[in-house]
Amino acid sequence: MMLNCELEPAFNELITHIEDIFTSELGCQSVKKHSTDLNSPVERKNGSQLPEAIDETTPYALQQFLHQGRYSTNHLRKHLQVYTNEKIGNPDEILVADETSFLKQGKRPYGVKRQYSETADRIENCQIEVFLTYAN
């Protein structure tokens, strides 16, 4: 997948800003590859369809990177906060993280398991997703 030409310089700058978080070159390549995939025209961006769009035979590389990648989510979050503040920062604005559960049937989608769902207020088959919003 190729990035939109207008987005490529900003994307490369962001990757350069966070690449020291990943413990290996493979981890850094994975984040570049999968972040580029998220910007692709694929209609449903999930762990099964993104790998298909880039002609990978299985979704295992993406799933392994997401599940067992060696990087600190705390360091990544801090780096992204610094980057966001440098680019569009305003003392009256914050980055808001919101965790939301989505009820799911079956176990095929990545991350679906029986776990507590705030949406259902009980243990259900669901996926938990985190959304980041920049707000003032």
Steps between C-alpha positions, in 0.01 A plus 500: 500500500614851428417805705332802351790719379378792713505287817833326446733772640289539817474121540879457464559778754265330749670161452843661552367653821386165644740246345730481803213345699521176303770262618590370156514607138230240430269670753560839339435354152181338629362825639581678171340226294185461707452874553522545123241223459262690729513790255416273206170495310405159647139535617523299823828546680526193719764239571375273222434740214804726530749215448297378200518847345881491504516141372612337825391137513394511867413765759753358749773765456260784578341310788838409648619860474187631674491229766867427570691794351783616722425863570373700793150634454575756774805630310305501175219699661748752646679540165169554321395757761823694447466477123135614506583792730789605274283493188161624612545558870308752698510521881118488504479172308554137601524153349207288624519120500167316503470122529182357348379141462321365194290187533605238244378158388749219443874515563637570153571875534827572678463577869152353546463309823267467796578800714323771692316740271399841633253521213315186615594542870592129519747246363437448127682419177642840407792704372644789698617798295672819608423830330719809527344845463671835516260734681470846650 
